[in-house]
Structure formats: structure tokens, C-alpha cells
Amino acid sequence: MRFGRLNGSPEIPAAHLLPPPRACDELGDITEPFSPLVCELLALYCHTRLVTELSQAEPCPEEYQLLARQVIQRLLDGWTAQSRGAGTLDDLLPVHLAGPLGRDDGWRQSPRTG
């Protein structure tokens, strides 16, 4: 598995990594901002906001897919616990999502909260 500059990958120019807007401004109202669970999710959100830009500069699709699957599985496990087993992966997907090969599947239903 590659780990950035440790194995000689090119350095990303500093101008390319401008800080994104504040996470709180993007997410709107969070009713429990100081709970340990919400803090962990906010940290995950903040740490993944540059993934798109970094993915354009660093080719490592196998590592990306492996780690992304692990992150998604942990989020799904947490959602299953939050929804008392009634939640599904579809509940966590964006409301409007383009399907495979760019096909537009239209609007999705609101997530179930159990």
C-alpha cells in the first residue's frame, strides 16, 4: 500500500490545496455538536473534503477502493446500530444520485430513521 511521499509520489503544490469552506457552514444545523458520535462524524467529514482534489493528482485506485470500502462499511455498521437494524446503505446515499455509467436514477426517498 502506498503512503504519499514515503514512497516517492510527487508533492502536491500548496496552491492546489486551498482550505475548503468551514464544515459547519456546509452542514447547516447540527443539534448535538458535542456528542462523541457527532464529533467523530464531523472529523470524518472534515478529513474527506479534499479527497476529490487529491484523487485528481494522485493515482492509486486500488488503495482508494480498499480504504473507501472500509470507511463505508464502518459508516453502515454505525447506521445499522442507530436505526436499530432497519437502516440500509441506500439511506446514507445522497438524495439525488447519478447511477452507474452516469445514468440518472432520479430523486431518492428520504432516509428512514427507524
C-alpha positions in Angstrom: 0.0 0.0 0.0 1.3 3.5 -0.8 1.6 6.2 1.8 2.1 9.5 0.0 5.6 11.0 0.0 7.1 8.0 1.8 7.4 6.1 -1.4 8.4 8.9 -3.7 5.0 10.1 -5.0 5.0 13.7 -6.3 4.4 16.5 -3.9 1.2 18.4 -4.4 1.7 22.1 -4.9 0.5 24.1 -1.8 -1.6 26.4 -4.1 -3.6 23.3 -5.1 -4.7 22.6 -1.5 -6.7 25.7 -0.6 -8.7 25.2 2.5 -12.4 24.4 1.8 -15.2 26.4 3.4 -15.8 25.7 7.1 -17.6 22.4 7.6 -20.2 23.9 9.9 -21.2 26.4 7.2 -21.7 23.5 4.7 -23.7 21.2 7.0 -26.3 23.5 8.4 -27.8 22.8 11.8 -26.3 20.1 13.9 -28.4 19.5 17.0 -25.8 17.7 19.1 -22.4 19.1 18.0 -20.6 17.9 21.2 -21.6 14.3 21.3 -18.8 11.8 20.8 -20.5 10.2 17.8 -21.3 13.5 16.0 -17.7 14.7 16.7 -16.3 11.6 15.0 -18.6 12.1 12.0 -17.6 15.8 11.8 -14.0 14.8 11.9 -14.5 12.2 9.1 -16.4 14.8 7.1 -13.6 17.4 7.5 -10.9 15.0 6.7 -12.5 13.8 3.5 -13.4 17.2 2.0 -10.2 17.3 -0.1 -10.5 13.7 -1.4 -11.7 14.8 -4.9 -8.9 17.2 -5.4 -6.3 14.8 -4.1 -7.7 12.0 -6.3 -7.1 14.0 -9.4 -3.4 14.5 -8.5 -2.5 11.0 -7.1 -3.3 7.8 -9.0 -3.8 4.9 -6.5 -7.2 3.4 -7.4 -6.6 0.0 -5.7 -5.8 1.6 -2.3 -8.6 4.1 -2.8 -11.2 1.4 -3.4 -9.9 -0.7 -0.5 -10.0 2.1 2.1 -13.2 3.6 0.8 -14.9 0.3 1.2 -13.7 0.0 4.8 -14.9 3.5 5.6 -18.3 2.8 4.0 -18.6 -0.4 5.9 -17.9 1.3 9.3 -20.5 4.0 8.4 -23.1 1.4 7.5 -22.4 -0.5 10.7 -22.9 2.7 12.7 -26.1 3.4 10.8 -27.4 -0.1 11.4 -26.9 0.5 15.2 -28.5 4.0 15.0 -31.5 2.7 13.1 -31.9 -0.4 15.3 -31.2 -2.7 12.3 -33.8 -1.0 10.0 -31.3 1.2 8.1 -29.7 0.4 4.8 -26.9 1.7 2.7 -29.4 3.5 0.5 -30.4 5.6 3.5 -26.8 7.0 3.6 -26.5 7.9 -0.1 -27.2 11.4 -1.3 -30.8 12.2 -2.1 -30.1 12.8 -5.8 -27.5 10.3 -7.1 -26.4 9.5 -10.6 -26.4 5.8 -11.2 -23.9 3.6 -12.9 -22.4 4.9 -16.2 -23.7 8.3 -15.4 -27.4 7.2 -15.7 -29.6 9.5 -13.6 -31.8 7.4 -11.3 -33.9 10.5 -10.3 -34.8 11.5 -6.7 -34.4 9.1 -3.9 -36.7 8.9 -0.9 -35.7 10.5 2.4 -33.7 8.2 4.8 -35.5 6.1 7.3 -34.6 6.8 10.9 -36.1 3.6 12.3 
